[in-house]
């Protein structure tokens, strides 16, 4: 049991950090994707 707690404590933090960073990157990629899709419409207006 003690070995499992050690493994979870060592691996758990990097997993949480990775998931947090992936979540942030995903929202930024969604914004970038939307901007790229709107670009042709903006260029037509000019």
PDB file with one MODEL, atoms N, CA, C and O in Angstrom:
MODEL        1
ATOM      1  N   UNK A   1       0.826  -1.202   0.000  1.00  0.00           N
ATOM      2  CA  UNK A   1       0.000   0.000   0.000  1.00  0.00           C
ATOM      3  C   UNK A   1       0.866   1.259   0.000  1.00  0.00           C
ATOM      4  O   UNK A   1       0.550   2.260  -0.643  1.00  0.00           O
ATOM      5  N   UNK A   2       1.950   1.173   0.732  1.00  0.00           N
ATOM      6  CA  UNK A   2       2.846   2.326   0.826  1.00  0.00           C
ATOM      7  C   UNK A   2       3.498   2.638  -0.514  1.00  0.00           C
ATOM      8  O   UNK A   2       3.733   3.801  -0.839  1.00  0.00           O
ATOM      9  N   UNK A   3       3.787   1.607  -1.283  1.00  0.00           N
ATOM     10  CA  UNK A   3       4.389   1.801  -2.606  1.00  0.00           C
ATOM     11  C   UNK A   3       3.403   2.506  -3.539  1.00  0.00           C
ATOM     12  O   UNK A   3       3.803   3.363  -4.327  1.00  0.00           O
ATOM     13  N   UNK A   4       2.119   2.151  -3.455  1.00  0.00           N
ATOM     14  CA  UNK A   4       1.108   2.780  -4.311  1.00  0.00           C
ATOM     15  C   UNK A   4       0.972   4.256  -3.999  1.00  0.00           C
ATOM     16  O   UNK A   4       0.845   5.072  -4.912  1.00  0.00           O
ATOM     17  N   UNK A   5       0.997   4.612  -2.724  1.00  0.00           N
ATOM     18  CA  UNK A   5       0.903   6.025  -2.344  1.00  0.00           C
ATOM     19  C   UNK A   5       2.106   6.805  -2.863  1.00  0.00           C
ATOM     20  O   UNK A   5       1.972   7.955  -3.280  1.00  0.00           O
ATOM     21  N   UNK A   6       3.263   6.187  -2.839  1.00  0.00           N
ATOM     22  CA  UNK A   6       4.468   6.837  -3.352  1.00  0.00           C
ATOM     23  C   UNK A   6       4.358   7.075  -4.855  1.00  0.00           C
ATOM     24  O   UNK A   6       4.708   8.148  -5.347  1.00  0.00           O
ATOM     25  N   UNK A   7       3.870   6.068  -5.584  1.00  0.00           N
ATOM     26  CA  UNK A   7       3.717   6.198  -7.041  1.00  0.00           C
ATOM     27  C   UNK A   7       2.694   7.273  -7.373  1.00  0.00           C
ATOM     28  O   UNK A   7       2.924   8.094  -8.260  1.00  0.00           O
ATOM     29  N   UNK A   8       1.565   7.276  -6.669  1.00  0.00           N
ATOM     30  CA  UNK A   8       0.525   8.277  -6.927  1.00  0.00           C
ATOM     31  C   UNK A   8       1.036   9.681  -6.630  1.00  0.00           C
ATOM     32  O   UNK A   8       0.759  10.611  -7.387  1.00  0.00           O
ATOM     33  N   UNK A   9       1.765   9.844  -5.553  1.00  0.00           N
ATOM     34  CA  UNK A   9       2.265  11.180  -5.214  1.00  0.00           C
ATOM     35  C   UNK A   9       3.312  11.646  -6.211  1.00  0.00           C
ATOM     36  O   UNK A   9       3.408  12.844  -6.476  1.00  0.00           O
ATOM     37  N   UNK A  10       4.097  10.739  -6.768  1.00  0.00           N
ATOM     38  CA  UNK A  10       5.127  11.117  -7.739  1.00  0.00           C
ATOM     39  C   UNK A  10       4.533  11.395  -9.114  1.00  0.00           C
ATOM     40  O   UNK A  10       4.992  12.303  -9.806  1.00  0.00           O
ATOM     41  N   UNK A  11       3.536  10.645  -9.518  1.00  0.00           N
ATOM     42  CA  UNK A  11       2.979  10.748 -10.866  1.00  0.00           C
ATOM     43  C   UNK A  11       1.773  11.680 -10.906  1.00  0.00           C
ATOM     44  O   UNK A  11       1.490  12.267 -11.950  1.00  0.00           O
ATOM     45  N   UNK A  12       1.075  11.827  -9.818  1.00  0.00           N
ATOM     46  CA  UNK A  12      -0.149  12.618  -9.781  1.00  0.00           C
ATOM     47  C   UNK A  12       0.060  14.080 -10.129  1.00  0.00           C
ATOM     48  O   UNK A  12      -0.705  14.643 -10.913  1.00  0.00           O
ATOM     49  N   UNK A  13       1.073  14.699  -9.565  1.00  0.00           N
ATOM     50  CA  UNK A  13       1.309  16.125  -9.819  1.00  0.00           C
ATOM     51  C   UNK A  13       1.594  16.407 -11.291  1.00  0.00           C
ATOM     52  O   UNK A  13       0.985  17.318 -11.853  1.00  0.00           O
ATOM     53  N   UNK A  14       2.498  15.660 -11.946  1.00  0.00           N
ATOM     54  CA  UNK A  14       2.720  15.929 -13.376  1.00  0.00           C
ATOM     55  C   UNK A  14       1.472  15.713 -14.221  1.00  0.00           C
ATOM     56  O   UNK A  14       1.270  16.419 -15.209  1.00  0.00           O
ATOM     57  N   UNK A  15       0.636  14.754 -13.853  1.00  0.00           N
ATOM     58  CA  UNK A  15      -0.598  14.522 -14.604  1.00  0.00           C
ATOM     59  C   UNK A  15      -1.529  15.711 -14.466  1.00  0.00           C
ATOM     60  O   UNK A  15      -2.116  16.146 -15.456  1.00  0.00           O
ATOM     61  N   UNK A  16      -1.677  16.240 -13.280  1.00  0.00           N
ATOM     62  CA  UNK A  16      -2.547  17.389 -13.052  1.00  0.00           C
ATOM     63  C   UNK A  16      -2.033  18.604 -13.810  1.00  0.00           C
ATOM     64  O   UNK A  16      -2.821  19.322 -14.427  1.00  0.00           O
ATOM     65  N   UNK A  17      -0.742  18.846 -13.776  1.00  0.00           N
ATOM     66  CA  UNK A  17      -0.153  19.980 -14.497  1.00  0.00           C
ATOM     67  C   UNK A  17      -0.356  19.821 -15.998  1.00  0.00           C
ATOM     68  O   UNK A  17      -0.681  20.788 -16.687  1.00  0.00           O
ATOM     69  N   UNK A  18      -0.168  18.619 -16.503  1.00  0.00           N
ATOM     70  CA  UNK A  18      -0.352  18.358 -17.931  1.00  0.00           C
ATOM     71  C   UNK A  18      -1.788  18.606 -18.353  1.00  0.00           C
ATOM     72  O   UNK A  18      -2.026  19.252 -19.373  1.00  0.00           O
ATOM     73  N   UNK A  19      -2.748  18.107 -17.591  1.00  0.00           N
ATOM     74  CA  UNK A  19      -4.155  18.321 -17.921  1.00  0.00           C
ATOM     75  C   UNK A  19      -4.525  19.796 -17.873  1.00  0.00           C
ATOM     76  O   UNK A  19      -5.298  20.270 -18.706  1.00  0.00           O
ATOM     77  N   UNK A  20      -3.980  20.523 -16.908  1.00  0.00           N
ATOM     78  CA  UNK A  20      -4.245  21.961 -16.815  1.00  0.00           C
ATOM     79  C   UNK A  20      -3.709  22.695 -18.040  1.00  0.00           C
ATOM     80  O   UNK A  20      -4.402  23.534 -18.616  1.00  0.00           O
ATOM     81  N   UNK A  21      -2.487  22.384 -18.436  1.00  0.00           N
ATOM     82  CA  UNK A  21      -1.890  23.050 -19.599  1.00  0.00           C
ATOM     83  C   UNK A  21      -2.603  22.676 -20.893  1.00  0.00           C
ATOM     84  O   UNK A  21      -2.782  23.526 -21.765  1.00  0.00           O
ATOM     85  N   UNK A  22      -3.009  21.422 -21.027  1.00  0.00           N
ATOM     86  CA  UNK A  22      -3.754  21.009 -22.217  1.00  0.00           C
ATOM     87  C   UNK A  22      -5.085  21.739 -22.311  1.00  0.00           C
ATOM     88  O   UNK A  22      -5.518  22.103 -23.404  1.00  0.00           O
ATOM     89  N   UNK A  23      -5.728  21.952 -21.190  1.00  0.00           N
ATOM     90  CA  UNK A  23      -6.995  22.675 -21.168  1.00  0.00           C
ATOM     91  C   UNK A  23      -6.796  24.121 -21.614  1.00  0.00           C
ATOM     92  O   UNK A  23      -7.603  24.648 -22.380  1.00  0.00           O
ATOM     93  N   UNK A  24      -5.746  24.757 -21.149  1.00  0.00           N
ATOM     94  CA  UNK A  24      -5.467  26.142 -21.551  1.00  0.00           C
ATOM     95  C   UNK A  24      -5.140  26.233 -23.028  1.00  0.00           C
ATOM     96  O   UNK A  24      -5.616  27.134 -23.718  1.00  0.00           O
ATOM     97  N   UNK A  25      -4.331  25.309 -23.516  1.00  0.00           N
ATOM     98  CA  UNK A  25      -3.957  25.320 -24.933  1.00  0.00           C
ATOM     99  C   UNK A  25      -5.176  25.076 -25.803  1.00  0.00           C
ATOM    100  O   UNK A  25      -5.309  25.684 -26.865  1.00  0.00           O
ATOM    101  N   UNK A  26      -6.073  24.189 -25.367  1.00  0.00           N
ATOM    102  CA  UNK A  26      -7.264  23.881 -26.158  1.00  0.00           C
ATOM    103  C   UNK A  26      -8.135  25.124 -26.350  1.00  0.00           C
ATOM    104  O   UNK A  26      -8.631  25.367 -27.450  1.00  0.00           O
ATOM    105  N   UNK A  27      -8.320  25.902 -25.301  1.00  0.00           N
ATOM    106  CA  UNK A  27      -9.145  27.111 -25.430  1.00  0.00           C
ATOM    107  C   UNK A  27      -8.478  28.134 -26.353  1.00  0.00           C
ATOM    108  O   UNK A  27      -9.160  28.819 -27.115  1.00  0.00           O
ATOM    109  N   UNK A  28      -7.171  28.238 -26.288  1.00  0.00           N
ATOM    110  CA  UNK A  28      -6.466  29.167 -27.174  1.00  0.00           C
ATOM    111  C   UNK A  28      -6.532  28.696 -28.628  1.00  0.00           C
ATOM    112  O   UNK A  28      -6.645  29.516 -29.538  1.00  0.00           O
ATOM    113  N   UNK A  29      -6.462  27.391 -28.851  1.00  0.00           N
ATOM    114  CA  UNK A  29      -6.566  26.857 -30.203  1.00  0.00           C
ATOM    115  C   UNK A  29      -7.971  27.068 -30.771  1.00  0.00           C
ATOM    116  O   UNK A  29      -8.125  27.322 -31.966  1.00  0.00           O
ATOM    117  N   UNK A  30      -8.992  26.963 -29.923  1.00  0.00           N
ATOM    118  CA  UNK A  30     -10.353  27.234 -30.383  1.00  0.00           C
ATOM    119  C   UNK A  30     -10.497  28.681 -30.838  1.00  0.00           C
ATOM    120  O   UNK A  30     -11.126  28.954 -31.860  1.00  0.00           O
ATOM    121  N   UNK A  31      -9.923  29.598 -30.090  1.00  0.00           N
ATOM    122  CA  UNK A  31      -9.963  31.010 -30.454  1.00  0.00           C
ATOM    123  C   UNK A  31      -9.210  31.254 -31.755  1.00  0.00           C
ATOM    124  O   UNK A  31      -9.682  31.995 -32.617  1.00  0.00           O
ATOM    125  N   UNK A  32      -8.057  30.642 -31.898  1.00  0.00           N
ATOM    126  CA  UNK A  32      -7.266  30.788 -33.115  1.00  0.00           C
ATOM    127  C   UNK A  32      -8.006  30.215 -34.322  1.00  0.00           C
ATOM    128  O   UNK A  32      -8.001  30.815 -35.397  1.00  0.00           O
ATOM    129  N   UNK A  33      -8.632  29.073 -34.148  1.00  0.00           N
ATOM    130  CA  UNK A  33      -9.390  28.445 -35.223  1.00  0.00           C
ATOM    131  C   UNK A  33     -10.551  29.345 -35.664  1.00  0.00           C
ATOM    132  O   UNK A  33     -10.799  29.500 -36.860  1.00  0.00           O
ATOM    133  N   UNK A  34     -11.244  29.924 -34.715  1.00  0.00           N
ATOM    134  CA  UNK A  34     -12.347  30.824 -35.042  1.00  0.00           C
ATOM    135  C   UNK A  34     -11.837  32.054 -35.804  1.00  0.00           C
ATOM    136  O   UNK A  34     -12.461  32.490 -36.772  1.00  0.00           O
ATOM    137  N   UNK A  35     -10.725  32.599 -35.373  1.00  0.00           N
ATOM    138  CA  UNK A  35     -10.154  33.770 -36.052  1.00  0.00           C
ATOM    139  C   UNK A  35      -9.764  33.447 -37.486  1.00  0.00           C
ATOM    140  O   UNK A  35      -9.988  34.250 -38.393  1.00  0.00           O
ATOM    141  N   UNK A  36      -9.183  32.281 -37.689  1.00  0.00           N
ATOM    142  CA  UNK A  36      -8.782  31.886 -39.042  1.00  0.00           C
ATOM    143  C   UNK A  36     -10.001  31.679 -39.924  1.00  0.00           C
ATOM    144  O   UNK A  36      -9.978  32.031 -41.103  1.00  0.00           O
ATOM    145  N   UNK A  37     -11.067  31.113 -39.369  1.00  0.00           N
ATOM    146  CA  UNK A  37     -12.283  30.902 -40.153  1.00  0.00           C
ATOM    147  C   UNK A  37     -12.960  32.219 -40.517  1.00  0.00           C
ATOM    148  O   UNK A  37     -13.603  32.302 -41.563  1.00  0.00           O
ATOM    149  N   UNK A  38     -12.835  33.239 -39.692  1.00  0.00           N
ATOM    150  CA  UNK A  38     -13.455  34.538 -39.950  1.00  0.00           C
ATOM    151  C   UNK A  38     -12.614  35.397 -40.890  1.00  0.00           C
ATOM    152  O   UNK A  38     -13.113  36.391 -41.417  1.00  0.00           O
ATOM    153  N   UNK A  39     -11.369  35.043 -41.108  1.00  0.00           N
ATOM    154  CA  UNK A  39     -10.463  35.846 -41.926  1.00  0.00           C
ATOM    155  C   UNK A  39     -10.978  36.085 -43.348  1.00  0.00           C
ATOM    156  O   UNK A  39     -10.920  37.227 -43.804  1.00  0.00           O
ATOM    157  N   UNK A  40     -11.472  35.089 -44.069  1.00  0.00           N
ATOM    158  CA  UNK A  40     -11.971  35.370 -45.431  1.00  0.00           C
ATOM    159  C   UNK A  40     -13.125  36.382 -45.446  1.00  0.00           C
ATOM    160  O   UNK A  40     -13.216  37.210 -46.352  1.00  0.00           O
ATOM    161  N   UNK A  41     -13.986  36.312 -44.459  1.00  0.00           N
ATOM    162  CA  UNK A  41     -15.096  37.274 -44.401  1.00  0.00           C
ATOM    163  C   UNK A  41     -14.597  38.688 -44.164  1.00  0.00           C
ATOM    164  O   UNK A  41     -15.107  39.649 -44.739  1.00  0.00           O
ATOM    165  N   UNK A  42     -13.597  38.796 -43.311  1.00  0.00           N
ATOM    166  CA  UNK A  42     -13.034  40.108 -43.043  1.00  0.00           C
ATOM    167  C   UNK A  42     -12.316  40.663 -44.268  1.00  0.00           C
ATOM    168  O   UNK A  42     -12.355  41.867 -44.520  1.00  0.00           O
ATOM    169  N   UNK A  43     -11.672  39.806 -45.017  1.00  0.00           N
ATOM    170  CA  UNK A  43     -10.968  40.251 -46.219  1.00  0.00           C
ATOM    171  C   UNK A  43     -11.953  40.659 -47.318  1.00  0.00           C
ATOM    172  O   UNK A  43     -11.660  41.559 -48.105  1.00  0.00           O
ATOM    173  N   UNK A  44     -13.113  40.009 -47.376  1.00  0.00           N
ATOM    174  CA  UNK A  44     -14.129  40.381 -48.377  1.00  0.00           C
ATOM    175  C   UNK A  44     -14.686  41.760 -48.110  1.00  0.00           C
ATOM    176  O   UNK A  44     -15.020  42.485 -49.047  1.00  0.00           O
ATOM    177  N   UNK A  45     -14.790  42.131 -46.859  1.00  0.00           N
ATOM    178  CA  UNK A  45     -15.338  43.448 -46.492  1.00  0.00           C
ATOM    179  C   UNK A  45     -14.430  44.584 -46.965  1.00  0.00           C
ATOM    180  O   UNK A  45     -14.905  45.688 -47.234  1.00  0.00           O
ATOM    181  N   UNK A  46     -13.154  44.322 -47.065  1.00  0.00           N
ATOM    182  CA  UNK A  46     -12.206  45.382 -47.434  1.00  0.00           C
ATOM    183  C   UNK A  46     -12.091  45.505 -48.891  1.00  0.00           C
ATOM    184  O   UNK A  46     -11.337  46.346 -49.382  1.00  0.00           O
TER     185      UNK A  46
ENDMDL
END
